Amino acid sequence: MKTEFDFDRPLDMAWCPGCGNFSIIRIVKEALTELAVDPRRLVMVSGIGQAAKTPQYIKAGFFNGLHGRSLPVATAIKASNPRLVVVCESGDGCTYGEGGNHFIHTIRRNPDITNIVHNNMVYGLTKGQASPTSPKGLKTPVQVGGVTSESFNPLAVAIALNASFVARAFSGDIEQSKAIIKQAVLHKGYALVDLFQPCVSFNKVNTFQWYKEHTRWLDQSHDPRDREAAMKLALTADVYPLGVIYVNPGAPVFEDGLEAYATNKEPLYTRTADREKVRKLLEDTI
């Protein structure tokens, strides 16, 4: 399906042949196109890593920031201009590791942003050492005896914090994953999409075939508003459930509650600052 919008940015991509990132960027572009999102209203935000290069390859506004610090930037961009469509896209190491604290508090604040996390269970940029989601026993160039730490469970953490939208998908399932991304973008509030992908260079265990054999898509019998059922699914690790796991549509949205928009809905960047009020404020605080 095509619209007048085109998100293609012809650049050489610094990804290994066969990387799951290629499928993900296709999924994201097609989802945005089918939603008729205007590239002039879209801002892609990322941290550091192979997944974090994705916004550079999409024709839209983007902010490529510090490792693990993408979510605060995305929250601030949405707060300064709520009319924008803000998508925060980075890897499992960047989001759940270095950015773990920001991940938790972004869920609590519930800004209206979409958070797509490329989850390949290793650090793909820095030669394959264990990431927060690496399974126990996985041997890496750093963890030569195997990972001993408990694997971080982003879905369980998000549901425990009563996140407003929690989903998981697999980059090998194009149409189903695209449908999940579209739901996340349309959702009002923070939307987490944990997106499984193979790392063909550094993770020889969690391969494309492994994900095919160890994932299953939820059917219509699952009620995503049932928090207890959602948590049980999040804790399932033998065959990972895919789909919309949990939704909490009534959660207050961060930017809607900001005092700056209580009586004036104009984005902050369009407003003219009252220099006299600023001067007085600074003088009163000295």
N, C-alpha and C positions, 0 to 999 in steps of 0.2 A: 504494500500500500504506500503510495506517495502523496505528499501534499506539496505546497509551495515551499516548504522548509527543507533544508538539506543540512545535516549535521556533519557531513564528511569534511575532514581537514587532511588533505594529502601530504602526509609526512612519513618519513622512514620510522618504523616502530622498533624500539629497542627491546623486543621480546623474543624469546627462543621460538623456533618453529614448533608448532604443536601446543603452545602455551594456551591455557584456558582463558587468558585475557582476551584473545582474539574473539572467542565466542561471546564473552561478556560485553565487549564494546559493540558488537553487532546487536546483541539483545537490547542494550541501552539505547542505541541510536534508533532502532526500529520502534521501541516502546515510545520514545519521545516523539517520533514522527507520527505514529498512529494516534497519539494524544494531541497532535497539532500544537505542540509547545513551540512558541516562537523563540528561536535562538537568542534573540535580543533580550528576552526576559529570563533566560536560563543562566545560572551561575553554577559551575562545577567547582567543588572544593576538594583538595586532597592534602595528604601529608607527604611522606617520603616512602619510596619503595617502587617495585615494579607495577603493582596495581595503581599506585598513586600517580603514575604517568598518564593514566587514562584521560583525565581532563585535557591534557595537552593535545590529544588526538581527536577531540570533538570540537566542532565549530560553534563556540559559545563563549561567554565570559568565564574565566576560571581563575582560581587562586590556588597556587601550589605552595604550601607552607612548610612548617617544621614537622619533624617526625612526631607523630602522636598528637598533634595540636590542630587537626583539621576541624573537629567538631565545634570548639569555641568560635573559630572563624566563621563557620557556616551559620551558627546561631546569631552572631553579630550581624552578618550580612542580611539575614532574613529580618532581624529586628530593625535595621536601618531602612529597609525597603520591603515591606511585607508583600508587595505586588510581584516580587521575583519568585521564580521557581528555583529552589536551592537543592542541589544534590551533592551530598558529601560521599566521596568514593575513595576508599583506601584499602589496605590489606589487613589481614588478621593480626600481624605483628604490630603494625602502626596503630590500629584502632583498639585492640584488646590488650596490647602490651604496654608500649610507651604511652598510649592514650587511654589506658584503662580507667583512670580517675575521671577523665573528661567524658568517657562513655557513660559512666554511672550517673554523673550529674546532668548530662544532656537528657537522659531518660527522665530524670526527675523534673527538669524544666519543661520538657515537651514542646520544643519549638517546631514549627511546621516545616520540617526538612525531611528529605529522604536520605537514609544512610545505607549505602550499598557496600558491603564488606566482602572483598575477594578472599575467600578462606581456602588456602591450599595446605594448611597445617605445617608450613615451614616459612623461614625468611628467604624469599626467592631472590632478593636483591643482593644480599650479603652471603651468598654461597651455601645456603641450606641448613643453617643451624636451627635448633628447635624454636618454635614460636609458642605463644600461649595455648594454641589449640592442638599442638602436636600430641599424638596419643602416647601413652606410657609404653616404653620399650622401643620406640622409634630410634634407630641409630642414625646419627648425623656426623658430619666432620668435626663437630665440637663435642656432642654427646656420644662419644665413641662406644660407650658401654650401654647406651640406650637412655631415653628420657625417663627420669624418675619422678618428676612432678606430676601432680594431678592436672589433667587437661582442663583448661578454662571453658566453661559452658556459657556462651553469650546468651543463648535463648533462655536458659533457666534464670540467669541474672536479670535479664530484661523483664521477664514475667514476674519475678519476685518483686521488682520495683514498679510493677503495674504499668508497664510501657503501653503506649496507645496502639501500636501495631508491631507485631513480631512475625517474621516469615523466614522461611529457608527455601533455597532453590539450588539447582545444579546446572552448571554452565553447559552441560551436554544435552540438556533438554530445552531447546531453544524456545518453542512456543509456550510451554508451561512457565518458564522463567520470565519470558516477556510479559505474560499476563500478571505475574506477581509484581514485577517492576511497575507496571501501569497502575495496579491497585495501590502500591506504595506512594507513587507520585500524587495520585488523586486523594489520598488520605489526608485529613486535616489533623496535623500533629506529627510527632516524631515517628518515623517509620523505619524499622530495622529490617534489612534484607541480608541475611547471612548467606552468601552465595558460594557454594562449593565449586572448586575448580582444581584440576590437576596441575602440579608443577612437574613438567616432564624432565627437567634437568636435575633436580635435587631431592625429589620425593618419589622413590621407586616403589613405595608401598601403597599410598593412597593415589592410585592411578585412575585414569578414565574408566577402565573396566571395574576397578574396585568400587568407585562411586556408583556405577550402574548396578552392582550386586548388593550394595549396602545402603541403598536409599529406596524409599517408596513414596509415591504421591498420595496425599490424603484424599479420601472420597467425601461425598456430600454428607456423610453421617457425622462428621466432626463439627461441633459448634465452637467457633473460635472465641465466642464470648464466655465460654466455660473455662474459667481460670484454672481450676483444679485439673481438668482434663488436659489443658494446654501444658501445665507443668509436668504432668506424667509423660506427655509426648516429648517435651524438652529433655527429659532425663533418660529417654530411650537412646541407647548407644549401639545396639547390635545392628539394627536396620534403621537408619535415620529417617524420620518423617519429613516430607517436603510439602510446602504449601503455606497458607496463612495459618499460623499456629494459634495466635492470640490477638484479639482486638479489644481496646478499651476506648470506644469512641467518645465517651463523655468527659475525658480528661481535659482540664483547662489548657489552652494553648499559650505558650510563653509570651509571644509578642502581643497577643490580644489583651493581656493583663498589664501591659506597660502603661505607666501614667502618661507617657508622651502621646499615647493614642486615645486617651480617655475622652477628649473633646475635639480632637483634630486627627483625622485619618490620613492626612497627607504624609508620605514618607519623609523621614528626617532629612534626607539629602536635598529635598526641594524647598525646605524652609529657610527663611532668612533669619539669621541670628540677631537678637537684640543686643548689640554691643554694650549698651549701657547696663543692662541686666547682668551680662557676663562680667563687666568691670566691677560692679557692686558685689557680685558673688565672690569674686577673687579677693576683693578688699576685706569682706566680712570674714573670710577664712584665714587671713594672715594674722 
